[in-house]
Amino acid sequence: MKSFLMFAVLLLGLTSAVRAEEKPAAYPLTTCVVSDEGLGDMGKPVDHVYKQEGKPDRLVKLCCRSCLGKFKKAPAKYLEKLDAAEAAAKAKK
């Protein structure tokens, strides 16, 4: 019984460590990548998960639904802004 409890404690510790590593970084922008409006200025921001084959999914926060359509037409253009903001955030650390 004692070894089972030790195993359970070890397993819980490993699970917590994995969850801590999976925590996404804070979103680096306070503005919409499309309109440059403040997130929340036009109501609840729209969270969009951009999926590209062979790359990890990316969260993109937009100020409104109409910006989502614009983002989908030229995602690379807007992802450059997001990449620059993420690089700046990492440089501050």
C-alpha positions in Angstrom: 0.0 0.0 0.0 2.8 2.4 0.9 4.5 1.9 -2.5 1.2 2.5 -4.3 0.8 5.8 -2.4 4.4 6.8 -3.4 3.6 5.9 -7.0 0.4 8.0 -6.9 2.3 11.0 -5.5 5.0 10.7 -8.1 2.5 10.4 -10.9 0.6 13.5 -9.7 3.9 15.4 -9.6 4.8 14.4 -13.1 1.3 15.3 -14.4 1.6 18.8 -12.8 5.0 19.3 -14.3 3.7 18.4 -17.8 0.7 20.8 -17.4 3.0 23.6 -16.3 5.1 23.1 -19.5 2.0 23.1 -21.7 0.8 26.5 -20.4 0.7 28.8 -23.4 2.6 32.1 -23.2 0.6 35.2 -22.5 -0.8 36.8 -25.6 1.6 39.5 -26.6 -0.8 42.1 -28.0 -3.5 44.3 -26.6 -4.7 45.3 -30.0 -6.3 43.6 -33.0 -3.7 42.4 -35.6 -6.0 43.6 -38.4 -7.5 46.9 -37.3 -5.1 47.9 -34.5 -8.2 48.6 -32.3 -7.9 47.7 -28.7 -9.0 44.2 -27.8 -12.4 44.7 -26.1 -13.0 48.1 -27.6 -15.7 46.6 -29.9 -17.2 44.2 -27.5 -15.9 40.8 -26.6 -12.7 39.9 -28.6 -12.8 37.1 -31.1 -10.4 34.2 -30.4 -9.4 32.4 -33.6 -7.1 29.4 -33.7 -5.1 29.5 -36.9 -4.2 26.1 -38.2 -1.5 25.5 -40.8 -0.3 22.0 -41.8 3.0 21.1 -40.3 3.0 23.9 -37.8 1.6 24.3 -34.3 -1.8 26.0 -34.0 -1.7 29.7 -33.1 -4.1 31.8 -31.2 -5.0 35.1 -32.8 -7.2 37.6 -31.0 -9.3 40.0 -33.0 -11.5 42.9 -32.0 -14.5 41.7 -34.0 -15.9 39.2 -36.4 -15.4 41.4 -39.5 -11.7 41.4 -38.8 -11.8 37.6 -38.9 -12.7 37.6 -42.5 -9.9 40.1 -43.3 -7.5 37.9 -41.4 -8.4 34.8 -43.3 -7.8 36.5 -46.6 -4.2 37.4 -45.8 -3.1 35.5 -42.6 0.7 35.8 -43.3 0.5 39.6 -43.3 -1.1 39.6 -39.9 0.9 36.8 -38.4 4.0 38.9 -39.1 2.7 41.4 -36.6 2.0 38.7 -34.1 5.5 37.2 -34.6 7.1 40.6 -34.0 5.2 41.2 -30.8 6.1 37.7 -29.6 9.8 38.4 -30.3 9.6 41.7 -28.5 8.0 40.0 -25.5 10.7 37.3 -25.4 13.5 40.0 -25.7 12.1 41.7 -22.6 12.5 38.6 -20.5 
